[in-house]
Amino acid sequence: MKVELQDLKEKLETMKIKYREKTRDYDELKIQLDQSAEFKSKIMESQASLKRDIEKLKLEKQEAVEAKEETSDLAETLEMMTLDKEMAEERSETLQVELDLAKEKIEELTLDLELIKADIEKSCEGGGGGEGGDGANQYQMKQLEQQNLRLRETLVRLRDLSAHEKHEMAKLQKDLEEKKQENTELIKSQEKLKQRVAEMEADCADLHEQVDAALGAEEMVQQLTLRKLDLEDLVSKQAEEIVDLEALQVVSDQLQEDAREIELELKEEVEMARNTTREILREKDAALESLADRELTIVKFRELVQKLQDQCQDLQHQLHKEASNQAAIRTAIPDMLDYKKMFAETKAHARTIDLELRRLEVQQSQQHVQYLTAYMPDAFLSRGGDNDAVRVLLLIPSLLWKSEILLSQIKEKFPPVDSITHADLVRSHKAEQFVCRSKLSFHLFQLQAILRNHVAGQPMDAEPN
């Protein structure tokens, strides 16, 4: 069964490895297909964006051409305005010359008027110029006054015309400056548009190259589509193999479950064997303890017999000395021996009965524990479960009890020494025994102190009475 299970496991592992390899190949091909589909979508998006960019470039190119035409129109307008400015400047210069001539003529006429006025005054002071001379002077005066008025009006008109021309000149100058600024801005924008047109033409060339690459990508997409169909056929075949592998996996799981059940049964049998071994060891320990007690009793009997034999020898020596008391001594010795023997037998019998009762209590306690564990869940008896925790709790009082037994045995086997002499150091081992007894007792007392601290921390007192 185990060999078949091992063979099936090896076959399953081999098929799992093959399945993982095929799955890896399928995943790689699927990733490549997804990448090709994504690449195709990106190419389509880039082609659409390229078309939009081309349309946008066409519009920008048309706007640049219109702006160039507007710039040429503005240049022509600027030239016309420059010519108008030059003509206005020439006319202004002409008017300025005429104004200067008129001012000179007015000054001459004013001087003539002053001279005529002076002559008239002289003639008036002379008193006798006649009526003809007066009439002529008056006529000349009126003529001069009218001419002076005409000259003044001409001067005012010239002044107004000059002011108007100056205003027009300033306005033309301002318009010319504005047109120059607009022309400068238009030239700058024209340069930018030229640069933009060059960039757009370069982008158009790149876009044409990308479109050519996209056409090649479409062919690659067609190839990938054919490869996708092949992959789908391969996937269907692998799906059938997966179904077979799943069936084998189910069989393997069943076999593993059967193996687990067998393993659990074997573990239970091993645990029962271990419990039986523990019971046998406990019985062995109890038997050894009983044998030790019996050997101790035998040793005591031997010591008692030795003492009685010594007493018998002493009494026999005394018998030679005291013949009269021989009968009394003979009657006393058997009575004494019978009494000691009876006391020792009674004590050994009581010890045997006590041991049997303790063995009975241990067996009943073990049966009681077995009955209780039969109703416990599997987690209670599992490794590291509550059963181990209970055993740990019982271990500390057990160690305390055993340490007390060791201390009592040490006191009984090695009684304390009141004084140590040189003879004890040389001829016997009392000093060494006392030192060993003291060290062992000290270590046991330390162990008891540690165990009592642990017991004090437990919820209930497990210390032996």
C-alpha positions in Angstrom: 0.0 0.0 0.0 2.8 2.4 0.9 4.7 1.5 -2.2 1.7 2.2 -4.4 1.1 5.4 -2.6 4.7 6.4 -3.1 4.5 5.6 -6.8 1.3 7.5 -7.2 2.8 10.5 -5.4 5.9 10.4 -7.7 3.6 10.2 -10.7 1.5 13.1 -9.4 4.6 15.2 -8.7 5.9 14.5 -12.3 2.5 15.5 -13.7 2.4 18.5 -11.5 5.8 19.6 -12.8 4.7 19.1 -16.4 1.5 20.9 -15.7 3.4 23.8 -14.2 5.7 24.0 -17.2 2.8 24.0 -19.7 1.0 26.5 -17.6 4.1 28.7 -17.6 4.3 28.4 -21.4 0.6 29.2 -21.7 1.0 32.2 -19.4 3.9 33.5 -21.4 2.0 33.1 -24.7 -1.0 34.7 -23.1 1.1 37.6 -21.9 2.6 38.0 -25.4 -0.9 38.0 -26.9 -2.1 40.6 -24.4 0.9 42.7 -25.1 0.2 42.4 -28.9 -3.4 43.4 -28.4 -2.4 46.3 -26.2 0.2 47.3 -28.8 -2.5 47.2 -31.5 -4.8 49.3 -29.4 -2.0 51.8 -28.8 -1.2 51.9 -32.5 -4.8 52.5 -33.4 -4.9 55.3 -30.7 -1.7 56.8 -32.0 -3.0 56.6 -35.6 -6.2 58.4 -34.6 -4.1 61.0 -32.6 -1.9 61.4 -35.7 -4.9 62.1 -37.9 -6.1 64.7 -35.4 -2.6 66.2 -35.2 -2.5 66.4 -39.1 -5.9 68.1 -39.2 -4.7 70.5 -36.5 -1.5 71.2 -38.4 -3.5 71.9 -41.5 -5.6 74.4 -39.6 -2.5 76.0 -38.1 -0.8 76.2 -41.5 -3.9 77.9 -43.0 -4.0 80.3 -40.0 -0.3 81.0 -40.6 -0.9 81.7 -44.3 -3.8 84.1 -43.4 -1.6 85.8 -40.8 1.2 86.1 -43.4 -1.3 87.7 -45.9 -2.5 90.1 -43.1 1.1 90.9 -42.4 1.7 91.8 -46.1 -1.5 93.9 -46.1 -0.4 95.7 -43.0 3.0 96.3 -44.6 1.4 97.9 -47.6 -0.8 100.0 -45.3 2.3 101.0 -43.4 4.0 102.1 -46.7 0.9 104.1 -47.7 0.8 105.8 -44.3 4.6 106.5 -44.6 3.9 108.2 -48.0 1.0 110.2 -46.5 3.3 111.2 -43.7 6.0 112.4 -46.1 3.4 114.4 -48.1 2.0 115.9 -45.0 5.5 116.8 -43.9 6.1 118.5 -47.2 2.8 120.3 -47.1 3.5 121.4 -43.6 6.9 122.7 -44.6 5.3 124.6 -47.5 2.6 126.1 -45.2 5.4 127.0 -42.8 7.3 128.8 -45.5 4.1 130.6 -46.6 3.4 131.5 -43.0 6.9 132.9 -42.7 6.4 134.9 -45.9 3.0 136.2 -44.7 4.6 137.2 -41.4 7.3 139.1 -43.2 4.8 140.7 -45.4 2.6 141.7 -42.4 5.7 143.1 -40.8 6.5 145.2 -43.9 2.9 146.3 -44.2 2.9 147.2 -40.5 6.0 149.3 -41.0 4.4 150.9 -44.0 1.3 151.6 -41.9 3.5 153.1 -39.2 5.3 155.3 -41.8 2.0 156.4 -43.3 0.6 157.1 -39.9 3.7 159.2 -39.2 3.3 161.1 -42.5 -0.3 161.7 -41.8 0.4 163.1 -38.4 3.1 165.3 -39.8 0.7 166.5 -42.5 -1.9 167.2 -39.9 0.5 169.1 -37.8 1.5 171.2 -40.9 -2.2 172.3 -41.2 -2.6 173.0 -44.9 -2.4 170.0 -47.1 -5.7 170.6 -48.8 -8.8 168.5 -49.3 -7.4 166.5 -52.2 -4.4 165.4 -50.1 -6.7 164.6 -47.1 -8.9 162.4 -49.3 -5.9 160.6 -50.7 -4.5 160.0 -47.3 -7.8 158.7 -46.0 -8.2 156.4 -49.0 -4.7 155.1 -48.5 -5.4 154.6 -44.8 -8.6 152.6 -45.5 -6.8 150.6 -48.1 -4.0 149.8 -45.7 -6.4 148.9 -42.9 -8.4 146.6 -45.2 -5.2 145.0 -46.5 -4.0 144.7 -42.9 -7.3 143.0 -41.9 -7.0 140.6 -44.9 -3.5 139.9 -43.9 -4.6 139.3 -40.3 -7.3 136.9 -41.5 -4.8 135.2 -43.7 -2.4 134.9 -40.8 -5.2 133.5 -38.5 -6.1 131.0 -41.3 -2.5 130.0 -41.7 -2.1 129.7 -38.0 -5.2 127.5 -37.7 -4.1 125.5 -40.7 -0.7 125.0 -39.2 -2.2 123.9 -35.9 -4.5 121.5 -37.8 -1.6 120.2 -39.8 0.5 119.8 -36.5 -2.5 117.9 -35.0 -2.8 115.7 -38.1 0.9 115.2 -38.1 0.9 114.1 -34.4 -2.0 111.8 -35.0 -0.3 110.3 -38.1 2.9 109.9 -36.0 1.0 108.1 -33.3 -0.8 105.9 -35.8 2.6 105.2 -37.4 4.1 104.2 -34.1 1.1 101.9 -33.4 1.4 100.4 -36.8 5.2 99.9 -36.3 4.5 98.1 -33.0 1.8 95.9 -34.7 4.2 95.3 -37.5 6.9 94.2 -35.1 4.5 91.9 -33.2 3.2 90.5 -36.5 6.8 89.9 -37.6 7.5 88.1 -34.3 4.4 86.0 -34.6 5.3 85.3 -38.2 8.7 84.0 -37.1 7.0 81.8 -34.4 4.5 80.5 -36.9 7.3 79.7 -39.4 9.1 77.8 -36.6 5.9 76.1 -35.6 5.2 75.2 -39.3 8.7 73.7 -39.5 8.1 71.7 -36.3 4.7 70.5 -37.6 6.3 69.4 -40.9 8.9 67.4 -38.9 6.0 65.9 -36.8 4.2 65.1 -40.0 7.2 63.2 -41.3 7.4 61.3 -37.9 3.7 60.6 -38.1 4.0 59.2 -41.6 6.8 57.0 -40.4 4.6 55.8 -37.4 1.8 55.2 -39.8 4.0 53.0 -41.9 5.1 51.2 -38.7 1.5 50.7 -37.7 0.8 49.1 -41.1 3.6 46.7 -40.3 2.1 46.2 -36.8 -1.2 45.2 -38.3 0.6 42.3 -40.1 2.2 41.3 -36.8 -1.3 41.4 -35.1 -2.6 39.1 -37.8 0.3 36.7 -37.1 -0.4 37.0 -33.4 -4.1 36.2 -34.0 -3.1 33.0 -35.7 -0.8 32.2 -32.9 -3.6 32.9 -30.4 -5.8 30.4 -32.2 -3.0 27.8 -31.9 -2.7 28.7 -28.2 -6.4 28.2 -27.7 -6.2 24.7 -29.1 -3.2 24.1 -26.8 -5.2 25.5 -23.9 -8.1 23.1 -24.6 -5.7 20.2 -24.7 -4.1 21.3 -21.4 -7.6 21.7 -19.9 -8.3 18.0 -20.7 -5.0 17.1 -19.1 -5.9 19.3 -16.1 -9.1 17.3 -15.7 -7.1 14.1 -15.7 -4.7 15.5 -13.2 -7.6 16.6 -11.0 -8.9 13.1 -11.1 -5.5 11.8 -10.1 -5.3 14.5 -7.4 -8.6 13.3 -6.0 -7.3 9.7 -5.9 -4.1 10.9 -4.3 -6.1 12.9 -1.7 -8.1 9.8 -0.9 -4.9 7.8 -0.5 -3.4 10.4 1.6 -6.5 10.6 3.8 -6.4 6.8 4.2 -2.7 7.1 5.0 -3.5 9.7 7.6 -6.1 7.5 9.2 -3.7 4.6 9.3 -1.1 6.9 10.8 -3.5 8.1 13.4 -4.5 4.5 14.3 -0.8 3.7 14.5 -0.2 6.7 16.7 -3.1 5.6 19.0 -1.7 2.2 19.2 1.8 3.6 20.0 0.3 5.9 22.6 -1.6 2.9 24.2 1.7 0.9 24.1 3.5 3.8 25.7 0.8 4.1 28.4 1.1 0.3 29.0 4.8 0.7 29.2 4.4 3.6 31.7 2.1 1.4 33.8 4.6 -1.4 33.7 7.3 0.9 34.7 5.2 2.3 37.5 4.5 -1.3 38.7 8.2 -2.1 38.3 9.1 1.0 40.4 6.5 0.0 43.0 7.9 -3.6 43.0 11.5 -2.2 43.3 10.3 0.0 46.1 8.7 -3.0 47.8 11.9 -5.0 47.3 13.9 -2.2 48.7 11.7 -2.1 51.8 11.9 -5.8 52.1 15.7 -5.7 51.7 15.8 -3.0 54.3 13.7 -5.2 56.6 16.0 -8.1 55.9 19.0 -6.0 56.7 17.4 -4.8 59.9 16.6 -8.4 60.7 20.2 -9.4 60.0 21.4 -6.6 62.2 19.0 -7.7 64.9 20.1 -11.3 64.5 23.8 -10.2 64.7 23.0 -8.2 67.9 21.1 -11.2 69.3 24.0 -13.5 68.4 26.3 -11.2 70.2 24.0 -11.1 73.1 23.9 -14.9 73.0 27.6 -15.1 73.0 27.8 -12.7 75.9 25.1 -14.7 77.7 27.0 -17.9 77.0 30.1 -16.4 78.6 28.0 -15.3 81.5 26.5 -18.8 81.7 29.9 -20.2 82.5 30.1 -17.6 85.3 26.6 -17.9 86.5 25.4 -21.4 86.3 22.6 -20.7 88.6 20.9 -18.3 86.3 21.2 -20.5 83.2 17.6 -21.6 83.2 16.3 -18.1 83.5 18.5 -16.8 80.7 17.5 -19.6 78.4 13.8 -18.8 78.9 14.4 -15.0 78.5 16.3 -15.2 75.2 13.7 -17.1 73.2 11.0 -14.8 74.5 13.0 -11.8 73.5 13.7 -13.3 70.1 10.1 -14.2 69.6 9.0 -10.6 70.5 11.5 -9.0 68.1 10.6 -11.3 65.4 6.9 -10.8 65.9 7.4 -7.0 65.9 9.4 -7.1 62.7 6.9 -9.4 61.0 4.1 -7.1 62.1 5.8 -4.1 60.7 6.7 -5.8 57.4 3.1 -7.0 57.1 1.8 -3.5 57.7 4.2 -2.1 55.1 3.1 -4.8 52.6 -0.6 -4.0 53.2 0.2 -0.3 52.8 2.0 -0.9 49.5 -0.9 -3.1 48.2 -3.4 -0.3 49.1 -1.2 2.3 47.4 -0.9 0.1 44.3 -4.7 -0.3 44.3 -5.2 3.5 44.5 -2.7 4.1 41.7 -4.5 1.6 39.4 -7.9 3.1 40.2 -6.5 6.6 39.5 -5.0 5.4 36.2 -8.4 3.8 35.2 -10.1 7.0 36.3 -7.8 9.1 34.1 -8.3 6.7 31.1 -12.1 7.0 31.5 -11.9 10.8 31.6 -9.5 11.0 28.6 -11.9 8.8 26.6 -14.4 11.6 26.7 -11.9 14.3 25.9 -11.4 15.7 22.3 -8.4 14.8 20.2 -6.9 18.2 20.8 -6.7 17.5 24.5 -4.3 14.5 23.9 -2.4 16.1 21.0 1.2 17.2 21.4 1.3 20.5 23.2 -2.3 20.3 24.3 -4.1 20.5 27.6 -3.0 17.0 28.6 0.7 18.1 28.6 -0.3 21.2 30.6 -2.0 19.1 33.3 1.1 16.8 33.4 3.3 19.8 33.9 1.1 21.0 36.8 1.3 17.6 38.4 5.0 17.4 37.9 5.9 20.2 40.4 4.0 18.6 43.4 5.5 15.2 42.4 9.0 16.7 42.5 8.3 18.3 45.9 7.1 15.0 47.2 10.1 13.1 45.9 12.5 15.7 47.3 10.9 15.2 50.7 11.3 11.5 50.4 15.0 11.9 49.5 15.5 14.3 52.4 14.0 11.8 54.8 16.0 8.9 53.4 19.2 11.0 53.7 18.4 11.8 57.3 17.7 8.2 58.0 20.8 6.8 56.2 23.2 9.5 57.2 22.4 10.9 60.7 24.0 14.2 61.7 27.5 14.2 63.3 27.9 16.2 66.5 31.7 16.3 66.3 34.4 15.0 64.0 37.7 13.7 65.4 41.0 13.0 63.8 40.2 9.3 63.9 37.0 9.9 61.9 39.0 11.7 59.3 41.7 9.0 59.1 39.9 5.7 59.8 36.3 6.3 58.5 34.3 8.2 55.9 32.0 10.0 58.3 33.4 13.5 57.3 33.0 12.9 53.6 29.6 11.4 54.1 28.5 14.4 56.2 29.8 16.8 53.5 28.0 14.9 50.7 24.9 14.7 52.8 25.0 18.5 53.5 25.5 19.4 49.8 22.8 17.1 48.7 20.4 18.5 51.3 21.3 22.0 50.3 20.5 21.4 46.6 17.3 19.7 47.5 16.2 22.6 49.7 17.0 25.0 46.8 14.9 22.8 44.5 12.1 22.8 47.0 12.2 26.6 47.3 12.0 27.0 43.5 9.2 24.5 43.3 7.3 26.1 46.2 7.5 29.5 44.4 5.9 27.9 41.3 3.3 26.2 43.5 2.4 29.5 45.2 1.7 31.0 41.8 -0.8 28.2 40.9 -4.5 28.7 41.4 -4.7 25.8 43.9 -2.2 24.4 46.3 -0.7 21.2 45.0 2.0 20.9 47.7 2.0 17.7 49.6 1.0 17.7 53.2 
